[in-house]
Amino acid sequence: MQITPVIAIHLAAALAAVALGPIALWARQGTTQRPRLHRAAGYAWVTVMVATAVSAIFITGGGGPRWGSFGLIHLFIPVTLGMLVMAFVYLARRNIVGHRKMMQRIYIGACLGAGAFTLLPGRFLGHTVWSALGLI
């Protein structure tokens, strides 16, 4: 398996999203609130999430059921982008609870859930990780 520029962009953006998400979520928790950190990390996280989703459109290959060049994991693209839009709609309507829940769900589903799928042995990242550990 070989890394392409699109996969490199996708991987870098996804790893940045996994790292930035907890910072954005943590900055508004507890008694000490950090609104400036929350906003900065949040906008950075949204930016890398959009980059991750858009770059995924151009990644093809892999096994399993296909629809043209898209596999099942590509269903995360419209779901993620739609949920990001809804999170900002909640924010515009000053529905902070809805915004918070939507952002938490995006992080869990798109970062952790989709991230778990990428660790399957037949996928690029999964193959790289498991072969580096000597498990395949």
QUIRAMO-V31607 format. One record per residue. N is the residue number from 0. RES is the residue in three letters. PHI is phi as a letter, one per 20 degrees, with the letter a starting at -180 (NA if undefined). D_FIRST is the distance of its C-alpha to the first C-alpha in Angstrom with 2 decimals. Layout:
N/RES/PHI/D_FIRST ; N/RES/PHI/D_FIRST
//
This chain:
0/MET/NA/0.00 ; 1/GLN/c/3.76 ; 2/ILE/e/6.84 ; 3/THR/d/9.56 ; 4/PRO/g/13.22 ; 5/VAL/f/13.89 ; 6/ILE/f/11.35 ; 7/ALA/f/12.84 ; 8/ILE/f/16.26 ; 9/HIS/f/15.75 ; 10/LEU/f/14.56 ; 11/ALA/f/17.42 ; 12/ALA/f/19.91 ; 13/ALA/f/19.10 ; 14/LEU/f/19.48 ; 15/ALA/f/22.64 ; 16/ALA/f/23.94 ; 17/VAL/f/23.55 ; 18/ALA/f/25.48 ; 19/LEU/f/28.09 ; 20/GLY/g/28.99 ; 21/PRO/f/30.98 ; 22/ILE/f/32.82 ; 23/ALA/f/33.98 ; 24/LEU/f/35.00 ; 25/TRP/f/36.70 ; 26/ALA/f/38.70 ; 27/ARG/d/40.90 ; 28/GLN/d/41.48 ; 29/GLY/m/44.52 ; 30/THR/e/47.76 ; 31/THR/e/46.37 ; 32/GLN/e/44.70 ; 33/ARG/c/42.75 ; 34/PRO/f/42.77 ; 35/ARG/f/41.62 ; 36/LEU/f/38.60 ; 37/HIS/f/37.90 ; 38/ARG/f/38.12 ; 39/ALA/f/36.04 ; 40/ALA/f/33.23 ; 41/GLY/f/33.53 ; 42/TYR/f/33.23 ; 43/ALA/f/30.27 ; 44/TRP/f/28.60 ; 45/VAL/f/29.41 ; 46/THR/f/28.03 ; 47/VAL/f/24.59 ; 48/MET/f/24.68 ; 49/VAL/f/25.44 ; 50/ALA/f/22.68 ; 51/THR/f/20.21 ; 52/ALA/f/21.66 ; 53/VAL/f/21.93 ; 54/SER/f/18.43 ; 55/ALA/f/17.19 ; 56/ILE/g/19.09 ; 57/PHE/e/16.76 ; 58/ILE/e/13.49 ; 59/THR/c/13.04 ; 60/GLY/o/11.13 ; 61/GLY/n/11.08 ; 62/GLY/e/13.81 ; 63/GLY/n/17.42 ; 64/PRO/f/20.28 ; 65/ARG/c/19.74 ; 66/TRP/c/22.27 ; 67/GLY/m/21.22 ; 68/SER/e/17.83 ; 69/PHE/d/18.61 ; 70/GLY/d/18.00 ; 71/LEU/f/20.33 ; 72/ILE/f/18.74 ; 73/HIS/f/19.79 ; 74/LEU/f/23.34 ; 75/PHE/f/23.10 ; 76/ILE/f/23.32 ; 77/PRO/f/26.95 ; 78/VAL/f/28.02 ; 79/THR/f/26.96 ; 80/LEU/f/28.52 ; 81/GLY/f/31.61 ; 82/MET/f/32.10 ; 83/LEU/f/31.90 ; 84/VAL/f/34.59 ; 85/MET/f/36.68 ; 86/ALA/f/36.50 ; 87/PHE/f/38.04 ; 88/VAL/f/40.56 ; 89/TYR/g/41.65 ; 90/LEU/f/41.97 ; 91/ALA/f/44.03 ; 92/ARG/e/46.29 ; 93/ARG/m/46.64 ; 94/ASN/e/45.23 ; 95/ILE/f/43.69 ; 96/VAL/f/43.18 ; 97/GLY/f/41.24 ; 98/HIS/f/39.17 ; 99/ARG/f/38.42 ; 100/LYS/f/37.48 ; 101/MET/f/35.23 ; 102/MET/f/33.35 ; 103/GLN/f/33.03 ; 104/ARG/f/31.74 ; 105/ILE/f/29.13 ; 106/TYR/f/27.92 ; 107/ILE/f/27.88 ; 108/GLY/f/26.36 ; 109/ALA/e/23.90 ; 110/CYS/e/22.87 ; 111/LEU/e/23.27 ; 112/GLY/f/22.96 ; 113/ALA/f/19.94 ; 114/GLY/f/18.43 ; 115/ALA/f/19.00 ; 116/PHE/f/17.13 ; 117/THR/f/13.94 ; 118/LEU/e/14.23 ; 119/LEU/f/13.97 ; 120/PRO/g/11.70 ; 121/GLY/e/9.94 ; 122/ARG/e/9.07 ; 123/PHE/g/6.56 ; 124/LEU/f/9.57 ; 125/GLY/f/10.90 ; 126/HIS/f/8.22 ; 127/THR/f/8.41 ; 128/VAL/f/12.16 ; 129/TRP/f/12.99 ; 130/SER/f/11.35 ; 131/ALA/f/13.07 ; 132/LEU/e/16.17 ; 133/GLY/m/15.96 ; 134/LEU/e/16.30 ; 135/ILE/c/13.63
//
